[in-house]
Amino acid sequence: MIEAVPERLDGSPRQLRRFWSEEFKATAVEQACQPGVNVSAIARQIGILPSQLYRWRREFLGSDEPGQGAATVDPQSVVSDPDPIVEIMIGNIVVRVGRHVDEAHLQRVIRAVRSA
């Protein structure tokens, strides 16, 4: 009888290929799109290569050229938020409101901001 023992072939990768969920990728891209962050540091923090995070960012932002999509797409639109936030600009004041806000309370807040 011949016994076959699988061995690693010379030149084959030492690690198995990892697969990341779309949610994980989107969260990583959202973090990488924040103003003033170091993309390489974020990549190292979550355990991937910086080039991988840059590629995910290009894919999510819909740009074939590196750096082109980041200026045109809002990073908040990358991840589908379960509780979206609406921003209301009144003069130079921003009121952020979630979908579950009470309408009467929102009216009081807007009146207060307008009178200030």
Contacts in CASP RR format, 6 or more apart in sequence:
PFRMAT RR
TARGET T0000
AUTHOR 0000-0000-0000
METHOD contacts of the structure
MODEL  1
MIEAVPERLDGSPRQLRRFWSEEFKATAVEQACQPGVNVSAIARQIGILP
SQLYRWRREFLGSDEPGQGAATVDPQSVVSDPDPIVEIMIGNIVVRVGRH
VDEAHLQRVIRAVRSA
8 14 0 8 1.000
20 48 0 8 1.000
23 79 0 8 1.000
25 56 0 8 1.000
25 60 0 8 1.000
26 60 0 8 1.000
26 78 0 8 1.000
26 79 0 8 1.000
26 80 0 8 1.000
27 79 0 8 1.000
28 42 0 8 1.000
28 43 0 8 1.000
28 46 0 8 1.000
28 48 0 8 1.000
28 53 0 8 1.000
28 56 0 8 1.000
29 53 0 8 1.000
29 56 0 8 1.000
29 57 0 8 1.000
29 60 0 8 1.000
29 61 0 8 1.000
29 75 0 8 1.000
29 78 0 8 1.000
29 79 0 8 1.000
30 75 0 8 1.000
30 76 0 8 1.000
30 78 0 8 1.000
30 79 0 8 1.000
31 37 0 8 1.000
31 42 0 8 1.000
32 39 0 8 1.000
32 42 0 8 1.000
32 43 0 8 1.000
32 53 0 8 1.000
32 57 0 8 1.000
33 57 0 8 1.000
33 61 0 8 1.000
33 70 0 8 1.000
33 75 0 8 1.000
33 78 0 8 1.000
34 75 0 8 1.000
39 50 0 8 1.000
39 53 0 8 1.000
39 54 0 8 1.000
39 57 0 8 1.000
40 50 0 8 1.000
42 53 0 8 1.000
43 49 0 8 1.000
43 50 0 8 1.000
43 52 0 8 1.000
43 53 0 8 1.000
44 50 0 8 1.000
46 53 0 8 1.000
54 66 0 8 1.000
57 70 0 8 1.000
58 64 0 8 1.000
58 65 0 8 1.000
58 66 0 8 1.000
58 67 0 8 1.000
58 69 0 8 1.000
60 78 0 8 1.000
61 69 0 8 1.000
61 70 0 8 1.000
61 72 0 8 1.000
61 73 0 8 1.000
61 78 0 8 1.000
62 69 0 8 1.000
62 73 0 8 1.000
63 69 0 8 1.000
63 70 0 8 1.000
63 72 0 8 1.000
83 98 0 8 1.000
83 99 0 8 1.000
83 100 0 8 1.000
84 98 0 8 1.000
84 99 0 8 1.000
85 96 0 8 1.000
85 97 0 8 1.000
85 98 0 8 1.000
86 96 0 8 1.000
86 97 0 8 1.000
86 98 0 8 1.000
86 99 0 8 1.000
87 94 0 8 1.000
87 95 0 8 1.000
87 96 0 8 1.000
87 97 0 8 1.000
88 94 0 8 1.000
88 95 0 8 1.000
88 96 0 8 1.000
88 97 0 8 1.000
88 110 0 8 1.000
90 110 0 8 1.000
90 113 0 8 1.000
90 114 0 8 1.000
93 113 0 8 1.000
93 116 0 8 1.000
95 109 0 8 1.000
95 110 0 8 1.000
95 113 0 8 1.000
97 106 0 8 1.000
END
